[in-house]
Amino acid sequence: MSAETSHNPAYLHRTLESAVKRASGQFKGVLINGMHGAGKHTLLAALSDARPCVSLLTNRERQLAQDDPEAFLTTPRLP
């Protein structure tokens, strides 16, 4: 078990991990998009590189991202 996933021994490694790590090293932001419940947040939590993970799950978050993208990205979020 790697140090990245020691907090969750039941974590199932995903094929996408290497691509996300590569993209994370090349870009300021990485978008993970997919069906609800597919494991997007779990994947990002396992690969945690100290960058914040933002979500557009609620209407409020989506509206803020549309109306004021800078505020959306700089507003502190609860873990």
PyMOL Python script that loads the backbone (N, CA, C, O; Angstrom):
from pymol import cmd

cmd.read_pdbstr("""\
ATOM      1  N   MET A   1       0.855  -1.187   0.000  1.00  0.00           N
ATOM      2  CA  MET A   1       0.000   0.000   0.000  1.00  0.00           C
ATOM      3  C   MET A   1       0.891   1.237   0.000  1.00  0.00           C
ATOM      4  O   MET A   1       1.852   1.303   0.767  1.00  0.00           O
ATOM      5  N   SER A   2       0.590   2.209  -0.842  1.00  0.00           N
ATOM      6  CA  SER A   2       1.408   3.409  -0.924  1.00  0.00           C
ATOM      7  C   SER A   2       1.023   4.387   0.175  1.00  0.00           C
ATOM      8  O   SER A   2      -0.045   4.289   0.779  1.00  0.00           O
ATOM      9  N   ALA A   3       1.927   5.335   0.418  1.00  0.00           N
ATOM     10  CA  ALA A   3       1.662   6.363   1.428  1.00  0.00           C
ATOM     11  C   ALA A   3       0.460   7.210   1.026  1.00  0.00           C
ATOM     12  O   ALA A   3      -0.255   7.732   1.881  1.00  0.00           O
ATOM     13  N   GLU A   4       0.243   7.342  -0.278  1.00  0.00           N
ATOM     14  CA  GLU A   4      -0.870   8.150  -0.768  1.00  0.00           C
ATOM     15  C   GLU A   4      -2.209   7.607  -0.305  1.00  0.00           C
ATOM     16  O   GLU A   4      -3.153   8.368  -0.093  1.00  0.00           O
ATOM     17  N   THR A   5      -2.293   6.299  -0.150  1.00  0.00           N
ATOM     18  CA  THR A   5      -3.588   5.701   0.165  1.00  0.00           C
ATOM     19  C   THR A   5      -3.608   5.028   1.530  1.00  0.00           C
ATOM     20  O   THR A   5      -4.524   4.260   1.823  1.00  0.00           O
ATOM     21  N   SER A   6      -2.618   5.301   2.365  1.00  0.00           N
ATOM     22  CA  SER A   6      -2.554   4.639   3.662  1.00  0.00           C
ATOM     23  C   SER A   6      -3.744   5.008   4.552  1.00  0.00           C
ATOM     24  O   SER A   6      -4.090   4.257   5.463  1.00  0.00           O
ATOM     25  N   HIS A   7      -4.377   6.167   4.292  1.00  0.00           N
ATOM     26  CA  HIS A   7      -5.542   6.567   5.082  1.00  0.00           C
ATOM     27  C   HIS A   7      -6.785   5.777   4.698  1.00  0.00           C
ATOM     28  O   HIS A   7      -7.766   5.782   5.443  1.00  0.00           O
ATOM     29  N   ASN A   8      -6.769   5.104   3.563  1.00  0.00           N
ATOM     30  CA  ASN A   8      -7.924   4.355   3.097  1.00  0.00           C
ATOM     31  C   ASN A   8      -7.462   3.026   2.494  1.00  0.00           C
ATOM     32  O   ASN A   8      -7.258   2.937   1.284  1.00  0.00           O
ATOM     33  N   PRO A   9      -7.298   2.008   3.316  1.00  0.00           N
ATOM     34  CA  PRO A   9      -6.790   0.734   2.813  1.00  0.00           C
ATOM     35  C   PRO A   9      -7.720   0.058   1.800  1.00  0.00           C
ATOM     36  O   PRO A   9      -7.282  -0.840   1.081  1.00  0.00           O
ATOM     37  N   ALA A  10      -8.983   0.466   1.728  1.00  0.00           N
ATOM     38  CA  ALA A  10      -9.921  -0.145   0.789  1.00  0.00           C
ATOM     39  C   ALA A  10      -9.908   0.554  -0.573  1.00  0.00           C
ATOM     40  O   ALA A  10     -10.652   0.162  -1.472  1.00  0.00           O
ATOM     41  N   TYR A  11      -9.076   1.577  -0.735  1.00  0.00           N
ATOM     42  CA  TYR A  11      -9.022   2.335  -1.989  1.00  0.00           C
ATOM     43  C   TYR A  11      -8.631   1.423  -3.147  1.00  0.00           C
ATOM     44  O   TYR A  11      -7.677   0.651  -3.045  1.00  0.00           O
ATOM     45  N   LEU A  12      -9.364   1.517  -4.231  1.00  0.00           N
ATOM     46  CA  LEU A  12      -9.053   0.770  -5.454  1.00  0.00           C
ATOM     47  C   LEU A  12      -8.352   1.704  -6.428  1.00  0.00           C
ATOM     48  O   LEU A  12      -8.913   2.725  -6.828  1.00  0.00           O
ATOM     49  N   HIS A  13      -7.135   1.360  -6.809  1.00  0.00           N
ATOM     50  CA  HIS A  13      -6.388   2.204  -7.734  1.00  0.00           C
ATOM     51  C   HIS A  13      -7.101   2.251  -9.078  1.00  0.00           C
ATOM     52  O   HIS A  13      -7.677   1.261  -9.531  1.00  0.00           O
ATOM     53  N   ARG A  14      -7.050   3.420  -9.705  1.00  0.00           N
ATOM     54  CA  ARG A  14      -7.722   3.619 -10.982  1.00  0.00           C
ATOM     55  C   ARG A  14      -6.713   3.768 -12.112  1.00  0.00           C
ATOM     56  O   ARG A  14      -5.610   4.271 -11.897  1.00  0.00           O
ATOM     57  N   THR A  15      -7.072   3.346 -13.285  1.00  0.00           N
ATOM     58  CA  THR A  15      -6.224   3.468 -14.468  1.00  0.00           C
ATOM     59  C   THR A  15      -5.904   4.933 -14.748  1.00  0.00           C
ATOM     60  O   THR A  15      -4.829   5.246 -15.258  1.00  0.00           O
ATOM     61  N   LEU A  16      -6.814   5.815 -14.424  1.00  0.00           N
ATOM     62  CA  LEU A  16      -6.683   7.236 -14.707  1.00  0.00           C
ATOM     63  C   LEU A  16      -5.640   7.940 -13.834  1.00  0.00           C
ATOM     64  O   LEU A  16      -5.257   9.068 -14.144  1.00  0.00           O
ATOM     65  N   GLU A  17      -5.175   7.315 -12.766  1.00  0.00           N
ATOM     66  CA  GLU A  17      -4.256   7.969 -11.823  1.00  0.00           C
ATOM     67  C   GLU A  17      -3.026   8.562 -12.500  1.00  0.00           C
ATOM     68  O   GLU A  17      -2.678   9.712 -12.233  1.00  0.00           O
ATOM     69  N   SER A  18      -2.365   7.810 -13.364  1.00  0.00           N
ATOM     70  CA  SER A  18      -1.126   8.308 -13.977  1.00  0.00           C
ATOM     71  C   SER A  18      -1.402   9.519 -14.862  1.00  0.00           C
ATOM     72  O   SER A  18      -0.601  10.454 -14.885  1.00  0.00           O
ATOM     73  N   ALA A  19      -2.513   9.524 -15.588  1.00  0.00           N
ATOM     74  CA  ALA A  19      -2.859  10.659 -16.442  1.00  0.00           C
ATOM     75  C   ALA A  19      -3.154  11.898 -15.601  1.00  0.00           C
ATOM     76  O   ALA A  19      -2.761  13.007 -15.964  1.00  0.00           O
ATOM     77  N   VAL A  20      -3.848  11.708 -14.474  1.00  0.00           N
ATOM     78  CA  VAL A  20      -4.163  12.834 -13.585  1.00  0.00           C
ATOM     79  C   VAL A  20      -2.876  13.396 -12.988  1.00  0.00           C
ATOM     80  O   VAL A  20      -2.713  14.614 -12.914  1.00  0.00           O
ATOM     81  N   LYS A  21      -1.963  12.529 -12.562  1.00  0.00           N
ATOM     82  CA  LYS A  21      -0.682  12.988 -12.008  1.00  0.00           C
ATOM     83  C   LYS A  21       0.109  13.776 -13.051  1.00  0.00           C
ATOM     84  O   LYS A  21       0.668  14.830 -12.745  1.00  0.00           O
ATOM     85  N   ARG A  22       0.155  13.267 -14.277  1.00  0.00           N
ATOM     86  CA  ARG A  22       0.880  13.952 -15.356  1.00  0.00           C
ATOM     87  C   ARG A  22       0.274  15.329 -15.627  1.00  0.00           C
ATOM     88  O   ARG A  22       0.991  16.327 -15.697  1.00  0.00           O
ATOM     89  N   ALA A  23      -1.036  15.375 -15.776  1.00  0.00           N
ATOM     90  CA  ALA A  23      -1.723  16.635 -16.055  1.00  0.00           C
ATOM     91  C   ALA A  23      -1.546  17.610 -14.902  1.00  0.00           C
ATOM     92  O   ALA A  23      -1.384  18.811 -15.120  1.00  0.00           O
ATOM     93  N   SER A  24      -1.576  17.102 -13.682  1.00  0.00           N
ATOM     94  CA  SER A  24      -1.418  17.947 -12.505  1.00  0.00           C
ATOM     95  C   SER A  24      -0.039  18.608 -12.472  1.00  0.00           C
ATOM     96  O   SER A  24       0.113  19.726 -11.979  1.00  0.00           O
ATOM     97  N   GLY A  25       0.955  17.908 -12.999  1.00  0.00           N
ATOM     98  CA  GLY A  25       2.294  18.470 -13.054  1.00  0.00           C
ATOM     99  C   GLY A  25       2.474  19.489 -14.166  1.00  0.00           C
ATOM    100  O   GLY A  25       3.405  20.294 -14.125  1.00  0.00           O
ATOM    101  N   GLN A  26       1.591  19.464 -15.161  1.00  0.00           N
ATOM    102  CA  GLN A  26       1.726  20.346 -16.318  1.00  0.00           C
ATOM    103  C   GLN A  26       0.792  21.553 -16.293  1.00  0.00           C
ATOM    104  O   GLN A  26       1.074  22.561 -16.941  1.00  0.00           O
ATOM    105  N   PHE A  27      -0.311  21.464 -15.559  1.00  0.00           N
ATOM    106  CA  PHE A  27      -1.319  22.514 -15.589  1.00  0.00           C
ATOM    107  C   PHE A  27      -1.661  22.993 -14.180  1.00  0.00           C
ATOM    108  O   PHE A  27      -1.466  22.273 -13.201  1.00  0.00           O
ATOM    109  N   LYS A  28      -2.171  24.215 -14.096  1.00  0.00           N
ATOM    110  CA  LYS A  28      -2.577  24.771 -12.806  1.00  0.00           C
ATOM    111  C   LYS A  28      -3.838  24.114 -12.265  1.00  0.00           C
ATOM    112  O   LYS A  28      -4.033  24.037 -11.052  1.00  0.00           O
ATOM    113  N   GLY A  29      -4.672  23.651 -13.142  1.00  0.00           N
ATOM    114  CA  GLY A  29      -5.916  23.014 -12.733  1.00  0.00           C
ATOM    115  C   GLY A  29      -6.179  21.781 -13.578  1.00  0.00           C
ATOM    116  O   GLY A  29      -5.751  21.701 -14.729  1.00  0.00           O
ATOM    117  N   VAL A  30      -6.884  20.823 -13.001  1.00  0.00           N
ATOM    118  CA  VAL A  30      -7.243  19.603 -13.697  1.00  0.00           C
ATOM    119  C   VAL A  30      -8.731  19.363 -13.479  1.00  0.00           C
ATOM    120  O   VAL A  30      -9.208  19.391 -12.344  1.00  0.00           O
ATOM    121  N   LEU A  31      -9.456  19.129 -14.549  1.00  0.00           N
ATOM    122  CA  LEU A  31     -10.890  18.855 -14.468  1.00  0.00           C
ATOM    123  C   LEU A  31     -11.109  17.352 -14.521  1.00  0.00           C
ATOM    124  O   LEU A  31     -10.644  16.671 -15.435  1.00  0.00           O
ATOM    125  N   ILE A  32     -11.820  16.853 -13.531  1.00  0.00           N
ATOM    126  CA  ILE A  32     -12.248  15.458 -13.527  1.00  0.00           C
ATOM    127  C   ILE A  32     -13.760  15.491 -13.643  1.00  0.00           C
ATOM    128  O   ILE A  32     -14.444  15.999 -12.754  1.00  0.00           O
ATOM    129  N   ASN A  33     -14.280  14.957 -14.725  1.00  0.00           N
ATOM    130  CA  ASN A  33     -15.702  15.024 -15.012  1.00  0.00           C
ATOM    131  C   ASN A  33     -16.232  13.602 -15.201  1.00  0.00           C
ATOM    132  O   ASN A  33     -15.563  12.765 -15.807  1.00  0.00           O
ATOM    133  N   GLY A  34     -17.409  13.334 -14.694  1.00  0.00           N
ATOM    134  CA  GLY A  34     -17.979  12.007 -14.880  1.00  0.00           C
ATOM    135  C   GLY A  34     -19.286  11.848 -14.137  1.00  0.00           C
ATOM    136  O   GLY A  34     -19.789  12.778 -13.507  1.00  0.00           O
ATOM    137  N   MET A  35     -19.818  10.649 -14.228  1.00  0.00           N
ATOM    138  CA  MET A  35     -21.103  10.344 -13.607  1.00  0.00           C
ATOM    139  C   MET A  35     -21.036  10.468 -12.088  1.00  0.00           C
ATOM    140  O   MET A  35     -19.985  10.269 -11.480  1.00  0.00           O
ATOM    141  N   HIS A  36     -22.164  10.796 -11.495  1.00  0.00           N
ATOM    142  CA  HIS A  36     -22.288  10.880 -10.042  1.00  0.00           C
ATOM    143  C   HIS A  36     -21.970   9.511  -9.432  1.00  0.00           C
ATOM    144  O   HIS A  36     -22.504   8.490  -9.865  1.00  0.00           O
ATOM    145  N   GLY A  37     -21.105   9.505  -8.435  1.00  0.00           N
ATOM    146  CA  GLY A  37     -20.795   8.269  -7.728  1.00  0.00           C
ATOM    147  C   GLY A  37     -19.720   7.411  -8.389  1.00  0.00           C
ATOM    148  O   GLY A  37     -19.513   6.263  -7.995  1.00  0.00           O
ATOM    149  N   ALA A  38     -19.030   7.967  -9.400  1.00  0.00           N
ATOM    150  CA  ALA A  38     -18.025   7.180 -10.126  1.00  0.00           C
ATOM    151  C   ALA A  38     -16.676   7.128  -9.412  1.00  0.00           C
ATOM    152  O   ALA A  38     -15.821   6.319  -9.773  1.00  0.00           O
ATOM    153  N   GLY A  39     -16.470   7.987  -8.396  1.00  0.00           N
ATOM    154  CA  GLY A  39     -15.215   7.961  -7.649  1.00  0.00           C
ATOM    155  C   GLY A  39     -14.271   9.103  -7.969  1.00  0.00           C
ATOM    156  O   GLY A  39     -13.076   9.005  -7.690  1.00  0.00           O
ATOM    157  N   LYS A  40     -14.773  10.177  -8.542  1.00  0.00           N
ATOM    158  CA  LYS A  40     -13.922  11.324  -8.900  1.00  0.00           C
ATOM    159  C   LYS A  40     -13.266  11.942  -7.671  1.00  0.00           C
ATOM    160  O   LYS A  40     -12.053  12.149  -7.646  1.00  0.00           O
ATOM    161  N   HIS A  41     -14.060  12.230  -6.668  1.00  0.00           N
ATOM    162  CA  HIS A  41     -13.519  12.846  -5.455  1.00  0.00           C
ATOM    163  C   HIS A  41     -12.590  11.882  -4.721  1.00  0.00           C
ATOM    164  O   HIS A  41     -11.565  12.300  -4.185  1.00  0.00           O
ATOM    165  N   THR A  42     -12.934  10.614  -4.693  1.00  0.00           N
ATOM    166  CA  THR A  42     -12.091   9.604  -4.047  1.00  0.00           C
ATOM    167  C   THR A  42     -10.733   9.532  -4.733  1.00  0.00           C
ATOM    168  O   THR A  42      -9.702   9.443  -4.067  1.00  0.00           O
ATOM    169  N   LEU A  43     -10.732   9.570  -6.063  1.00  0.00           N
ATOM    170  CA  LEU A  43      -9.487   9.570  -6.830  1.00  0.00           C
ATOM    171  C   LEU A  43      -8.635  10.782  -6.465  1.00  0.00           C
ATOM    172  O   LEU A  43      -7.443  10.643  -6.192  1.00  0.00           O
ATOM    173  N   LEU A  44      -9.235  11.956  -6.460  1.00  0.00           N
ATOM    174  CA  LEU A  44      -8.482  13.169  -6.147  1.00  0.00           C
ATOM    175  C   LEU A  44      -7.982  13.177  -4.716  1.00  0.00           C
ATOM    176  O   LEU A  44      -6.872  13.637  -4.449  1.00  0.00           O
ATOM    177  N   ALA A  45      -8.784  12.675  -3.795  1.00  0.00           N
ATOM    178  CA  ALA A  45      -8.354  12.610  -2.394  1.00  0.00           C
ATOM    179  C   ALA A  45      -7.156  11.675  -2.245  1.00  0.00           C
ATOM    180  O   ALA A  45      -6.249  11.960  -1.464  1.00  0.00           O
ATOM    181  N   ALA A  46      -7.141  10.576  -2.974  1.00  0.00           N
ATOM    182  CA  ALA A  46      -6.040   9.620  -2.896  1.00  0.00           C
ATOM    183  C   ALA A  46      -4.764  10.196  -3.494  1.00  0.00           C
ATOM    184  O   ALA A  46      -3.664   9.868  -3.051  1.00  0.00           O
ATOM    185  N   LEU A  47      -4.909  11.058  -4.504  1.00  0.00           N
ATOM    186  CA  LEU A  47      -3.746  11.652  -5.164  1.00  0.00           C
ATOM    187  C   LEU A  47      -3.397  13.014  -4.577  1.00  0.00           C
ATOM    188  O   LEU A  47      -2.546  13.722  -5.116  1.00  0.00           O
ATOM    189  N   SER A  48      -4.030  13.375  -3.504  1.00  0.00           N
ATOM    190  CA  SER A  48      -3.911  14.697  -2.891  1.00  0.00           C
ATOM    191  C   SER A  48      -2.516  15.273  -3.026  1.00  0.00           C
ATOM    192  O   SER A  48      -1.543  14.727  -2.506  1.00  0.00           O
ATOM    193  N   ASP A  49      -2.442  16.382  -3.734  1.00  0.00           N
ATOM    194  CA  ASP A  49      -1.167  17.086  -3.878  1.00  0.00           C
ATOM    195  C   ASP A  49      -1.254  18.463  -3.237  1.00  0.00           C
ATOM    196  O   ASP A  49      -0.571  19.394  -3.661  1.00  0.00           O
ATOM    197  N   ALA A  50      -2.079  18.590  -2.234  1.00  0.00           N
ATOM    198  CA  ALA A  50      -2.271  19.815  -1.445  1.00  0.00           C
ATOM    199  C   ALA A  50      -3.001  20.906  -2.227  1.00  0.00           C
ATOM    200  O   ALA A  50      -3.096  22.039  -1.756  1.00  0.00           O
ATOM    201  N   ARG A  51      -3.505  20.588  -3.388  1.00  0.00           N
ATOM    202  CA  ARG A  51      -4.330  21.562  -4.110  1.00  0.00           C
ATOM    203  C   ARG A  51      -5.767  21.378  -3.667  1.00  0.00           C
ATOM    204  O   ARG A  51      -6.182  20.269  -3.329  1.00  0.00           O
ATOM    205  N   PRO A  52      -6.527  22.462  -3.668  1.00  0.00           N
ATOM    206  CA  PRO A  52      -7.933  22.320  -3.280  1.00  0.00           C
ATOM    207  C   PRO A  52      -8.726  21.582  -4.349  1.00  0.00           C
ATOM    208  O   PRO A  52      -8.407  21.628  -5.537  1.00  0.00           O
ATOM    209  N   CYS A  53      -9.740  20.919  -3.900  1.00  0.00           N
ATOM    210  CA  CYS A  53     -10.656  20.233  -4.800  1.00  0.00           C
ATOM    211  C   CYS A  53     -11.962  21.011  -4.746  1.00  0.00           C
ATOM    212  O   CYS A  53     -12.577  21.106  -3.683  1.00  0.00           O
ATOM    213  N   VAL A  54     -12.392  21.561  -5.857  1.00  0.00           N
ATOM    214  CA  VAL A  54     -13.640  22.319  -5.880  1.00  0.00           C
ATOM    215  C   VAL A  54     -14.695  21.507  -6.596  1.00  0.00           C
ATOM    216  O   VAL A  54     -14.392  20.687  -7.461  1.00  0.00           O
ATOM    217  N   SER A  55     -15.924  21.745  -6.227  1.00  0.00           N
ATOM    218  CA  SER A  55     -17.037  20.979  -6.761  1.00  0.00           C
ATOM    219  C   SER A  55     -18.105  21.916  -7.307  1.00  0.00           C
ATOM    220  O   SER A  55     -18.266  23.038  -6.827  1.00  0.00           O
ATOM    221  N   LEU A  56     -18.814  21.455  -8.290  1.00  0.00           N
ATOM    222  CA  LEU A  56     -19.957  22.196  -8.823  1.00  0.00           C
ATOM    223  C   LEU A  56     -21.243  21.435  -8.539  1.00  0.00           C
ATOM    224  O   LEU A  56     -22.223  21.545  -9.276  1.00  0.00           O
ATOM    225  N   LEU A  57     -21.224  20.651  -7.447  1.00  0.00           N
ATOM    226  CA  LEU A  57     -22.332  19.765  -7.124  1.00  0.00           C
ATOM    227  C   LEU A  57     -23.619  20.507  -6.779  1.00  0.00           C
ATOM    228  O   LEU A  57     -24.701  20.095  -7.197  1.00  0.00           O
ATOM    229  N   THR A  58     -23.511  21.596  -6.021  1.00  0.00           N
ATOM    230  CA  THR A  58     -24.737  22.297  -5.619  1.00  0.00           C
ATOM    231  C   THR A  58     -25.040  23.450  -6.569  1.00  0.00           C
ATOM    232  O   THR A  58     -24.150  23.955  -7.253  1.00  0.00           O
ATOM    233  N   ASN A  59     -26.281  23.850  -6.603  1.00  0.00           N
ATOM    234  CA  ASN A  59     -26.693  24.986  -7.438  1.00  0.00           C
ATOM    235  C   ASN A  59     -25.947  26.249  -7.037  1.00  0.00           C
ATOM    236  O   ASN A  59     -25.560  27.042  -7.895  1.00  0.00           O
ATOM    237  N   ARG A  60     -25.742  26.441  -5.736  1.00  0.00           N
ATOM    238  CA  ARG A  60     -25.043  27.632  -5.239  1.00  0.00           C
ATOM    239  C   ARG A  60     -23.618  27.683  -5.780  1.00  0.00           C
ATOM    240  O   ARG A  60     -23.157  28.730  -6.235  1.00  0.00           O
ATOM    241  N   GLU A  61     -22.921  26.542  -5.729  1.00  0.00           N
ATOM    242  CA  GLU A  61     -21.542  26.500  -6.222  1.00  0.00           C
ATOM    243  C   GLU A  61     -21.491  26.758  -7.723  1.00  0.00           C
ATOM    244  O   GLU A  61     -20.630  27.500  -8.196  1.00  0.00           O
ATOM    245  N   ARG A  62     -22.400  26.156  -8.468  1.00  0.00           N
ATOM    246  CA  ARG A  62     -22.433  26.368  -9.922  1.00  0.00           C
ATOM    247  C   ARG A  62     -22.715  27.824 -10.247  1.00  0.00           C
ATOM    248  O   ARG A  62     -22.076  28.404 -11.126  1.00  0.00           O
ATOM    249  N   GLN A  63     -23.670  28.417  -9.540  1.00  0.00           N
ATOM    250  CA  GLN A  63     -24.037  29.810  -9.801  1.00  0.00           C
ATOM    251  C   GLN A  63     -22.867  30.741  -9.484  1.00  0.00           C
ATOM    252  O   GLN A  63     -22.579  31.653 -10.259  1.00  0.00           O
ATOM    253  N   LEU A  64     -22.193  30.521  -8.359  1.00  0.00           N
ATOM    254  CA  LEU A  64     -21.042  31.351  -8.000  1.00  0.00           C
ATOM    255  C   LEU A  64     -19.935  31.207  -9.046  1.00  0.00           C
ATOM    256  O   LEU A  64     -19.312  32.201  -9.420  1.00  0.00           O
ATOM    257  N   ALA A  65     -19.684  29.993  -9.521  1.00  0.00           N
ATOM    258  CA  ALA A  65     -18.651  29.773 -10.538  1.00  0.00           C
ATOM    259  C   ALA A  65     -19.000  30.503 -11.831  1.00  0.00           C
ATOM    260  O   ALA A  65     -18.109  31.027 -12.500  1.00  0.00           O
ATOM    261  N   GLN A  66     -20.267  30.544 -12.187  1.00  0.00           N
ATOM    262  CA  GLN A  66     -20.685  31.243 -13.397  1.00  0.00           C
ATOM    263  C   GLN A  66     -20.640  32.755 -13.224  1.00  0.00           C
ATOM    264  O   GLN A  66     -20.162  33.473 -14.102  1.00  0.00           O
ATOM    265  N   ASP A  67     -21.142  33.239 -12.081  1.00  0.00           N
ATOM    266  CA  ASP A  67     -21.261  34.676 -11.862  1.00  0.00           C
ATOM    267  C   ASP A  67     -19.934  35.343 -11.515  1.00  0.00           C
ATOM    268  O   ASP A  67     -19.671  36.467 -11.941  1.00  0.00           O
ATOM    269  N   ASP A  68     -19.105  34.657 -10.748  1.00  0.00           N
ATOM    270  CA  ASP A  68     -17.849  35.251 -10.283  1.00  0.00           C
ATOM    271  C   ASP A  68     -16.786  34.160 -10.136  1.00  0.00           C
ATOM    272  O   ASP A  68     -16.508  33.712  -9.023  1.00  0.00           O
ATOM    273  N   PRO A  69     -16.195  33.733 -11.249  1.00  0.00           N
ATOM    274  CA  PRO A  69     -15.231  32.628 -11.209  1.00  0.00           C
ATOM    275  C   PRO A  69     -14.055  32.874 -10.261  1.00  0.00           C
ATOM    276  O   PRO A  69     -13.592  31.945  -9.600  1.00  0.00           O
ATOM    277  N   GLU A  70     -13.578  34.096 -10.191  1.00  0.00           N
ATOM    278  CA  GLU A  70     -12.448  34.386  -9.304  1.00  0.00           C
ATOM    279  C   GLU A  70     -12.835  34.169  -7.845  1.00  0.00           C
ATOM    280  O   GLU A  70     -12.077  33.563  -7.087  1.00  0.00           O
ATOM    281  N   ALA A  71     -14.002  34.655  -7.449  1.00  0.00           N
ATOM    282  CA  ALA A  71     -14.466  34.450  -6.075  1.00  0.00           C
ATOM    283  C   ALA A  71     -14.680  32.967  -5.797  1.00  0.00           C
ATOM    284  O   ALA A  71     -14.372  32.486  -4.707  1.00  0.00           O
ATOM    285  N   PHE A  72     -15.207  32.244  -6.781  1.00  0.00           N
ATOM    286  CA  PHE A  72     -15.438  30.807  -6.615  1.00  0.00           C
ATOM    287  C   PHE A  72     -14.129  30.089  -6.302  1.00  0.00           C
ATOM    288  O   PHE A  72     -14.084  29.237  -5.414  1.00  0.00           O
ATOM    289  N   LEU A  73     -13.070  30.428  -7.024  1.00  0.00           N
ATOM    290  CA  LEU A  73     -11.796  29.740  -6.845  1.00  0.00           C
ATOM    291  C   LEU A  73     -11.012  30.218  -5.630  1.00  0.00           C
ATOM    292  O   LEU A  73     -10.105  29.521  -5.175  1.00  0.00           O
ATOM    293  N   THR A  74     -11.341  31.390  -5.095  1.00  0.00           N
ATOM    294  CA  THR A  74     -10.588  31.893  -3.945  1.00  0.00           C
ATOM    295  C   THR A  74     -11.355  31.771  -2.622  1.00  0.00           C
ATOM    296  O   THR A  74     -10.796  32.040  -1.558  1.00  0.00           O
ATOM    297  N   THR A  75     -12.612  31.373  -2.681  1.00  0.00           N
ATOM    298  CA  THR A  75     -13.403  31.197  -1.461  1.00  0.00           C
ATOM    299  C   THR A  75     -12.979  29.934  -0.744  1.00  0.00           C
ATOM    300  O   THR A  75     -12.996  28.856  -1.337  1.00  0.00           O
ATOM    301  N   PRO A  76     -12.591  30.042   0.544  1.00  0.00           N
ATOM    302  CA  PRO A  76     -12.198  28.833   1.281  1.00  0.00           C
ATOM    303  C   PRO A  76     -13.348  27.844   1.377  1.00  0.00           C
ATOM    304  O   PRO A  76     -14.506  28.241   1.510  1.00  0.00           O
ATOM    305  N   ARG A  77     -13.032  26.576   1.311  1.00  0.00           N
ATOM    306  CA  ARG A  77     -14.043  25.510   1.388  1.00  0.00           C
ATOM    307  C   ARG A  77     -13.728  24.580   2.543  1.00  0.00           C
ATOM    308  O   ARG A  77     -12.572  24.392   2.921  1.00  0.00           O
ATOM    309  N   LEU A  78     -14.784  24.005   3.091  1.00  0.00           N
ATOM    310  CA  LEU A  78     -14.595  23.001   4.132  1.00  0.00           C
ATOM    311  C   LEU A  78     -14.136  21.714   3.477  1.00  0.00           C
ATOM    312  O   LEU A  78     -14.515  21.434   2.339  1.00  0.00           O
ATOM    313  N   PRO A  79     -13.316  20.913   4.180  1.00  0.00           N
ATOM    314  CA  PRO A  79     -12.872  19.648   3.588  1.00  0.00           C
ATOM    315  C   PRO A  79     -14.010  18.668   3.410  1.00  0.00           C
ATOM    316  O   PRO A  79     -13.797  17.557   2.924  1.00  0.00           O
TER     317      PRO A  79
END
""", "prot")
cmd.dss("prot")
cmd.show_as("cartoon", "prot")
cmd.util.cbc("prot")
cmd.orient("prot")
